[in-house]
């Protein structure tokens, strides 16, 4: 998967499935990002559940038989093309978990997309409710906070003398309406956030992106203030 929403949704869904159906493996479940130099799907323990996010597709010979493949594409037409290619490349159609297209996401919204992942992983209704609460808030943080925030919001925040600022770029409509620390604190109070925080391997997805710092209740305002005052760019941290 190349989409952070999809990656986090699959990661959370898998974890809840494992916690419910195979709790002995909960501590061993993990979610990682694989760099472009990755060539082989290697795992330290093949019995441990793992979600891997990557921007390049692995060779079919390296994909294990119990691997499910998820992908994000621009629209339904591209989704059909990608699905056909994935089946031809990796074999059995049952290996294809879900092809998430941005066209459908815009049409049906976050809640129905989360339900699709919940159905794939056989989650109970109370788990779905927890995921929807969690991802509604996470989505706002993803857009309006941290190292990989919306390029439009970063541009709004950048000082006028920044070489990164684009005066022709449209302004962001959502982020200025939020008290971002309140959103961060509400996110940290959700049932799913608190549950994931109990498991060290799951903690990295409890952030706007996996490269962000740990949330504190004021991380987002501190980061946004750093963009305003120091003009820090994409993927740059507070200590830059």
C-alpha positions in Angstrom: 0.0 0.0 0.0 1.2 3.5 -0.8 -1.6 5.3 1.1 -1.0 6.2 4.8 -4.8 6.0 5.4 -4.9 2.5 3.9 -1.7 1.4 5.7 -3.0 2.6 9.1 -6.5 1.1 8.5 -5.1 -2.3 7.5 -2.6 -2.2 10.4 -5.3 -1.3 13.0 -7.7 -3.9 11.5 -5.1 -6.7 11.5 -4.1 -5.9 15.1 -7.8 -5.9 16.3 -8.3 -9.2 14.4 -5.2 -10.7 16.0 -6.2 -9.4 19.5 -9.6 -11.0 19.2 -8.8 -14.3 17.5 -5.2 -15.0 18.3 -4.3 -12.8 21.3 -1.0 -14.6 21.9 0.3 -12.9 18.8 -0.8 -9.4 19.7 2.6 -8.4 21.1 4.4 -9.7 17.9 2.1 -7.9 15.4 3.9 -5.0 13.7 3.5 -2.4 10.9 6.6 -1.1 9.1 7.5 1.1 6.2 9.9 -0.4 3.7 12.3 1.9 1.7 12.7 1.9 -2.1 15.9 -0.2 -1.8 13.8 -3.2 -0.6 14.0 -6.3 -2.8 13.0 -9.2 -0.7 10.1 -9.7 1.7 12.0 -10.9 4.8 10.5 -11.3 8.2 12.3 -12.1 11.5 9.6 -14.7 12.4 7.3 -16.0 9.6 4.6 -16.7 12.2 4.3 -13.1 13.3 1.6 -10.9 11.6 3.0 -7.9 9.9 1.8 -5.1 7.6 4.4 -3.6 5.2 4.0 -0.3 3.4 6.1 0.2 0.3 6.1 2.3 -2.8 7.5 -0.4 -5.1 6.0 -3.9 -5.7 8.1 -6.9 -4.7 9.0 -9.7 -7.0 6.4 -12.4 -7.1 9.0 -15.0 -6.1 9.6 -13.2 -2.8 5.9 -12.9 -1.8 4.9 -15.6 0.7 1.7 -17.6 0.2 -0.1 -16.2 3.2 0.5 -12.5 2.1 -2.4 -10.3 1.3 -1.9 -7.3 -1.0 -3.6 -3.9 -0.7 -3.1 -1.0 -3.0 -4.3 2.6 -3.4 -5.0 4.1 -6.8 -6.5 7.3 -8.2 -9.8 6.1 -9.6 -12.0 3.0 -10.3 -10.6 2.6 -13.8 -7.1 2.5 -12.6 -8.2 0.2 -9.8 -9.5 -2.4 -12.3 -6.3 -2.2 -14.2 -4.2 -2.6 -11.1 -6.3 -5.5 -9.8 -5.9 -7.4 -13.0 -2.2 -6.8 -13.0 -1.9 -7.9 -9.4 -3.7 -11.2 -10.0 -1.6 -11.9 -13.1 1.6 -11.1 -11.2 1.0 -12.7 -7.9 -1.5 -15.5 -8.7 -4.6 -16.2 -6.7 -7.3 -13.5 -6.6 -7.8 -14.2 -2.8 -4.4 -12.6 -2.3 -5.9 -9.2 -3.2 -7.2 -7.6 0.0 -8.7 -4.3 -1.3 -7.9 -1.8 -4.0 -8.7 1.6 -2.5 -9.4 4.2 -5.0 -9.5 7.9 -4.2 -12.6 8.4 -6.3 -14.7 6.0 -4.2 -13.2 7.3 -1.0 -14.4 10.8 -1.9 -17.9 9.5 -2.7 -18.6 7.2 0.2 -16.5 8.8 2.9 -14.3 7.6 5.7 -16.8 5.5 7.7 -17.7 3.3 4.8 -14.1 2.8 3.8 -13.3 1.7 7.4 -16.2 -0.7 7.3 -14.7 -2.3 4.2 -11.5 -3.1 6.1 -13.5 -4.2 9.1 -15.4 -6.7 6.9 -12.1 -8.1 5.4 -10.7 -8.7 8.9 -14.0 -9.9 10.4 -14.1 -7.3 13.1 -17.0 -6.9 15.6 -19.2 -3.8 15.5 -17.7 -2.3 18.7 -14.3 -2.5 17.0 -15.6 -0.7 14.0 -17.0 2.1 16.2 -13.6 2.5 17.8 -11.9 2.7 14.5 -14.3 5.3 13.1 -13.8 7.5 16.2 -10.1 7.1 15.9 -9.7 7.7 12.2 -12.0 10.7 12.1 -9.6 12.5 14.4 -6.4 11.0 12.9 -7.4 12.2 9.5 -7.5 15.8 10.7 -4.1 15.4 12.3 -2.7 13.8 9.2 -3.8 16.8 7.1 -3.1 19.6 9.6 -0.2 18.5 11.7 3.3 17.2 11.4 6.1 16.4 9.0 3.8 15.2 6.2 0.9 17.7 6.6 -1.1 19.0 3.6 1.2 21.0 1.3 -1.5 23.6 1.2 -1.6 24.0 4.9 2.2 24.1 5.2 2.3 26.8 2.5 -0.3 28.8 4.5 1.9 28.5 7.6 5.3 29.3 6.0 6.7 32.8 6.6 6.3 35.2 3.7 10.1 35.3 3.2 10.4 31.5 2.9 11.9 30.2 -0.3 9.4 27.3 0.0 6.3 29.5 0.0 4.2 29.6 -3.2 2.0 32.7 -3.4 -0.2 31.1 -6.1 -1.2 28.1 -4.1 -4.7 27.9 -2.8 -5.4 28.2 0.9 -6.5 25.3 3.0 -10.1 25.4 4.2 -10.2 23.0 7.1 -7.0 23.5 9.1 -7.5 27.1 10.0 -10.9 26.2 11.6 -9.3 23.7 14.1 -7.8 24.1 17.5 -5.2 21.6 16.6 -4.1 20.8 20.2 -7.7 20.0 21.1 -7.9 17.6 18.2 -4.6 16.0 19.3 -5.9 15.6 22.9 -9.2 14.1 21.7 -7.3 11.7 19.5 -5.2 10.6 22.4 -8.3 9.9 24.5 -9.9 7.6 22.0 -10.3 3.9 23.0 -8.2 2.7 20.0 -5.4 5.1 20.7 -5.1 4.0 24.3 -5.3 0.3 23.2 -2.6 0.6 20.6 -0.4 2.6 23.0 -0.2 -0.5 25.2 1.6 -2.4 22.5 5.1 -1.1 21.6 4.9 -2.3 18.0 1.7 -0.5 17.4 2.7 2.9 18.8 4.2 4.3 15.5 0.8 4.5 13.9 -0.6 6.6 16.8 0.9 9.7 15.1 0.0 11.8 12.0 2.7 9.9 10.1 5.2 7.2 11.2 8.0 9.7 10.9 6.4 12.2 13.3 7.4 12.5 17.0 5.3 11.0 19.8 2.1 13.0 20.5 2.1 15.0 23.7 -1.1 17.0 23.5 0.8 20.0 22.1 3.1 18.4 19.5 0.9 19.7 16.7 0.9 23.3 17.7 4.6 23.2 18.4 5.2 21.8 15.0 3.0 24.3 13.3 4.6 27.1 15.1 8.0 25.8 13.9 6.8 26.0 10.3 5.6 29.6 10.9 8.8 30.7 12.6 11.5 28.7 10.9 9.9 27.6 7.7 10.7 23.9 8.1 9.7 21.7 5.1 8.3 18.3 4.3 9.6 15.5 6.5 11.7 18.0 8.6 11.5 17.7 12.3 11.4 20.2 15.2 15.1 19.8 15.7 15.9 20.7 12.1 
